[in-house]
Amino acid sequence: MRRCSRTGCVNPAVATLTYAYADSTAVVGPLATYSEPHSYDLCEEHALRLTAPKGWEVVRHDGEFAVPEPSHDDLTALAEAVREAGRPDRPVEAPDPGASGRRGHLRVLPDPVVE
């Protein structure tokens, strides 16, 4: 679940804010399927209260904002990605010896031995 982009807000995002700079317009619409780098996810309170700078227009979605439920397609895509990553015949890339030596932030830990 995506959260509101406003600092300090922990509410779930229900709308996406994008800017059309050429038209001096802020557009608040339903939550986009994917988070984009130049858009902002907003909770219902911030989506309804958004104001724009002087000379700008706000175009706001007329319908209700609602937290989207995961679709069957989302769950299937996630399951397929996990399955693909865990395939035993998947080629494993050897680390580049000329790399900076920085390791990734994730690592696999073995299950603890229970006696």
C-alpha positions in Angstrom: 0.0 0.0 0.0 1.4 3.4 -1.0 1.3 6.2 1.6 0.6 9.9 1.2 3.7 11.9 -0.1 3.1 14.8 2.3 5.7 15.0 5.0 4.5 13.5 8.3 1.3 12.0 6.8 1.0 8.2 7.3 -2.5 7.9 5.6 -2.9 5.6 2.6 -2.7 7.3 -0.8 -5.9 7.5 -2.8 -5.1 10.1 -5.4 -2.2 11.2 -7.6 -1.1 14.8 -8.1 0.7 15.7 -11.3 1.6 19.1 -12.7 1.1 20.4 -16.3 3.7 23.2 -16.1 3.0 24.5 -19.6 -0.6 25.1 -18.7 0.0 26.2 -15.1 -2.3 23.4 -13.9 -2.2 20.9 -11.0 -4.2 17.7 -11.7 -5.5 15.6 -8.8 -6.9 12.3 -10.1 -7.4 8.8 -9.0 -4.4 6.9 -7.7 -2.1 6.0 -10.6 -1.4 2.3 -11.1 2.3 2.9 -10.6 4.3 5.5 -8.6 6.0 7.9 -11.0 9.0 10.1 -10.2 7.3 13.3 -11.1 4.0 12.8 -9.4 2.8 12.7 -5.8 0.5 10.3 -4.1 -1.9 12.0 -1.7 -4.4 10.8 1.0 -8.0 11.9 0.7 -7.6 14.8 3.1 -4.6 16.3 1.2 -6.2 15.6 -2.2 -9.3 17.5 -1.3 -7.5 20.4 0.4 -4.8 21.0 -2.2 -4.4 24.6 -3.4 -2.2 25.9 -6.2 -0.1 29.0 -6.5 -1.6 32.2 -7.7 -2.3 32.0 -11.4 -2.5 28.2 -11.4 -5.6 26.1 -11.8 -6.4 22.9 -9.9 -8.3 20.2 -11.9 -9.7 17.7 -9.4 -11.3 14.3 -10.0 -15.1 14.6 -9.4 -15.7 11.1 -8.0 -14.8 9.7 -4.6 -11.3 8.7 -3.8 -10.9 5.2 -2.5 -7.9 3.0 -1.5 -7.5 0.5 -4.4 -7.8 -3.2 -3.7 -5.0 -5.4 -5.1 -6.3 -6.9 -8.3 -5.8 -10.5 -9.4 -3.4 -9.2 -12.0 -1.2 -7.5 -9.3 -1.1 -10.7 -7.2 -0.3 -12.9 -10.2 2.5 -10.6 -11.4 4.0 -10.6 -7.9 3.8 -14.4 -7.6 5.4 -14.8 -11.1 8.2 -12.4 -10.2 9.0 -14.3 -7.0 8.8 -17.7 -8.9 11.2 -16.4 -11.6 13.7 -15.0 -9.0 13.7 -18.4 -7.2 14.2 -20.6 -10.2 17.1 -23.0 -9.6 18.2 -22.9 -13.3 18.3 -19.1 -13.3 21.9 -17.9 -14.2 23.7 -16.3 -11.3 26.0 -13.4 -12.2 29.4 -13.6 -10.7 30.5 -10.4 -9.0 32.6 -8.0 -11.0 36.2 -8.1 -9.6 36.7 -4.5 -10.9 33.7 -3.2 -9.0 34.0 -0.7 -6.2 33.7 -3.4 -3.6 30.4 -2.1 -2.3 28.1 -4.9 -1.6 24.3 -4.8 -1.9 22.2 -3.9 1.2 20.4 -7.3 1.1 21.8 -10.7 1.9 20.5 -14.2 2.5 20.7 -15.5 6.0 20.5 -19.2 6.7 17.7 -20.6 8.9 18.7 -20.9 12.5 19.6 -24.5 13.6 17.0 -25.8 16.1 18.3 -28.5 18.4 
